[in-house]
Amino acid sequence: METQTFRPTEYHHIALNQDNIPLIAGTTIKVVELVMAQRAYGWTPEEIQINHRYLSMSQIYSALAYYWDHKQVIDADIQRREAYVSRLERETADSSFVAKLRAQGLIQ
């Protein structure tokens, strides 16, 4: 298994991996993933902690502070991820299960 190296940032709980991707230190959670979860579910920081018990409130607030200070870069990453998913959805045929559900009129 390859050992990853991390560089500290000015944010106490945020480190950059070798690809300069910000992660919550001591975890595998990327700042962008936490932000996407917050947007998808409309979670407050407290609700993030309820759903991610392994994160402290300090880690969550540090990740959110990092996001707000790097909003343009992280928002661009989110847009790239969403475009990639949309492209895959267009290019990928439905599974046989989904095709059966569509045929039965259970999904559109």
C-alpha positions as CSV (number, residue, x, y, z in Angstrom):
1,M,0.0,0.0,0.0
2,E,1.3,3.4,-1.0
3,T,2.0,5.8,1.9
4,Q,0.5,9.2,1.4
5,T,2.2,12.3,2.5
6,F,0.3,15.2,3.8
7,R,1.2,18.9,4.2
8,P,-0.3,21.0,7.0
9,T,-2.2,24.1,6.1
10,E,-3.0,27.2,8.2
11,Y,-6.3,25.5,9.1
12,H,-5.7,23.4,12.2
13,H,-7.6,20.3,11.0
14,I,-7.0,20.5,7.3
15,A,-4.1,18.9,5.4
16,L,-3.2,18.7,1.7
17,N,-2.4,15.4,0.2
18,Q,0.3,14.9,-2.5
19,D,-2.3,16.1,-5.2
20,N,-3.0,19.3,-3.2
21,I,-6.4,18.1,-2.3
22,P,-7.6,19.3,1.1
23,L,-8.7,16.6,3.5
24,I,-9.8,16.6,7.1
25,A,-6.5,15.6,8.9
26,G,-6.5,12.1,10.3
27,T,-9.4,11.0,8.0
28,T,-10.0,10.2,4.4
29,I,-12.8,12.8,4.1
30,K,-12.1,15.5,1.5
31,V,-13.3,19.0,2.2
32,V,-15.2,19.0,-1.1
33,E,-17.1,15.8,0.0
34,L,-18.2,17.3,3.2
35,V,-19.4,20.4,1.4
36,M,-21.3,18.3,-1.1
37,A,-23.0,16.4,1.7
38,Q,-23.9,19.6,3.4
39,R,-25.5,20.9,0.2
40,A,-27.2,17.7,-0.7
41,Y,-28.9,17.2,2.6
42,G,-29.0,20.8,3.8
43,W,-27.2,19.9,7.0
44,T,-26.0,22.3,9.7
45,P,-22.6,21.7,11.1
46,E,-24.2,19.9,14.0
47,E,-26.2,17.7,11.7
48,I,-23.0,16.9,9.8
49,Q,-21.5,15.7,13.2
50,I,-24.5,13.6,14.0
51,N,-24.1,11.8,10.6
52,H,-20.3,11.7,10.8
53,R,-19.7,10.9,14.5
54,Y,-16.0,10.3,13.8
55,L,-15.6,14.1,13.0
56,S,-15.3,16.6,15.8
57,M,-17.1,20.0,15.6
58,S,-13.7,21.6,15.3
59,Q,-12.8,19.5,12.2
60,I,-16.2,20.3,10.6
61,Y,-15.9,24.1,11.2
62,S,-12.3,24.0,10.0
63,A,-13.3,22.3,6.8
64,L,-16.2,24.8,6.3
65,A,-13.8,27.7,6.9
66,Y,-11.4,26.2,4.4
67,Y,-14.2,26.0,1.9
68,W,-15.4,29.6,2.3
69,D,-11.8,30.8,2.0
70,H,-11.3,28.7,-1.2
71,K,-14.9,28.8,-2.5
72,Q,-14.1,29.4,-6.2
73,V,-11.7,26.5,-6.4
74,I,-13.9,24.0,-4.5
75,D,-17.1,25.1,-6.3
76,A,-15.3,24.5,-9.6
77,D,-14.3,21.0,-8.4
78,I,-18.0,20.4,-7.5
79,Q,-19.1,21.5,-11.0
80,R,-16.5,19.2,-12.6
81,R,-17.7,16.2,-10.5
82,E,-21.4,16.9,-11.3
83,A,-20.6,17.2,-15.0
84,Y,-18.7,13.9,-14.9
85,V,-21.7,12.2,-13.2
86,S,-24.1,13.7,-15.8
87,R,-21.9,12.5,-18.6
88,L,-21.7,9.0,-17.1
89,E,-25.5,8.9,-16.7
90,R,-26.0,9.8,-20.3
91,E,-23.4,7.3,-21.6
92,T,-24.5,4.4,-19.4
93,A,-27.4,2.2,-20.2
94,D,-29.9,1.3,-17.6
95,S,-29.3,-1.9,-15.6
96,S,-31.8,-4.7,-16.3
97,F,-33.4,-3.9,-12.9
98,V,-33.9,-0.3,-13.8
99,A,-35.2,-1.3,-17.2
100,K,-37.8,-3.6,-15.6
101,L,-38.9,-0.8,-13.2
102,R,-39.3,1.6,-16.2
103,A,-41.3,-1.0,-18.2
104,Q,-43.6,-1.4,-15.2
105,G,-44.1,2.4,-15.0
106,L,-42.6,2.5,-11.5
107,I,-40.0,5.0,-12.4
108,Q,-39.5,7.5,-15.2
